């Protein structure tokens, strides 16, 4: 990190887009992870409802509660000295309308030190986005593949409908978002949307034409039980922590079973 301990804000990201500086975002769900990512220089840290899948072991994000989001976000935000912390509003608060969304967003902002919330949905959620923004809460949009609608979409599929994506992005921008996540979108389409978008776009499975990128912590470090070659196409694995952790655990278990651990150096005299 550069030594700048000021937490980034929405105006900083607007400047980064205007200057052509890429935005680096990662997810985190606990204090030590967030502290490491923040110290490494991440610009944004997302406390995503992806925690339902990578932390809680569910098949979708739909079961994540607001209390769980706040629990994890409070730890993450407490760790950050540089990165803006963005927190997903979980299902179904935004689907229930502006009033419920504002209540959920207000709890997140009041009970954590997060800098913004994220709302899934395009034109259909624009009035909800506007209500949260009008309440004084920064909102990041999320268009393209929307995991909270995975059952309606029939699975996690690449989104290629140009008019739909343009309309959705335009709607949430007009409603006041400071940035938009584009998930699982064809690369050329994401590049075109980014070029026309006045606020930063953050891609995940959307090619390198976006203003920034986000990856899930457990994916980019392969901290998962699935085989490395079964990661989604958009993931680049930067370290294989699953293998490291498994081998370390095996070594520890073997040392305990054989009586080698604890040794003299690990004992008090």
C-alpha positions, 0 to 999 in steps of 0.5 A: 500500500502507498501509506495513504490511510484515508479511506477512499470514497465515491469521488475518488472512484469517479476520478479513477475512471476519468484518469483511466486508473483501474479499480481493484476489488476483492471480497472479504468476510472477516477481520484478518482477511480484510486487514491483509487485503487492505494492507495490500492496496485493494481499492474496494472490499466487497462483503458479498452475499456470496458468503452464503456459498463460500463461507456457509456452504449453501448452493445460492446466495438466497439464504443469507440474512441481513443479520449475517451481512451486518455481522461480517461487514462490521468485522471487515469494515473495522479492519480497513484503513484504505479500501472502501467497504461495500456491502450487499443488501441480501435477498429479499429486501430490495425485492420487497420495495424501497421502504424495506431496502432503505431500512436494510441499508440504514441498518448496514450503515448504522451498525458497520463502518461500511462506505456503501451498499450494493443493490442487484437489479437494473431498471426494475430496481431503479426506484429502489436505488433512488430511494436508498440514494435519497436517504443519503446512502451511496449505492453500487449497482449490479447488472448482468447476471444477478445471483439473487434472481438465479432461479428465475434465470435458470442458472448462472449463465453469461448475459448477452442481451445488449439492449437489456444490459444498456437499459438496466445500466442506464436506469441505475445510473440515472437513479444515482449509483456511483458504480456498477458491477457487470457480472458474467457479460460478454467482453465486447458488450461490457466494453461498450457499456463501460465506454458509455457509462458515466460511472465506473464499471466493475467487472466479474466475468466481463472481460478487461474492458471494465473500469475495474475488476472484482474476484471472490477471495476463496476463488482467487486463492483456490481456498475451496474443496472443488478441483482447481480446474472446476473454477468458473472461466472468469477466475484466475487462481493466484495461489493454491491455498487449498493444497497448502492448508490440506498438507499442513493439516495432514502434517499436523495430524501425523505429528500429533498421532506419532507424538512428535508434536508438541516437542521440547520447543513447544513445551513450557519448563 
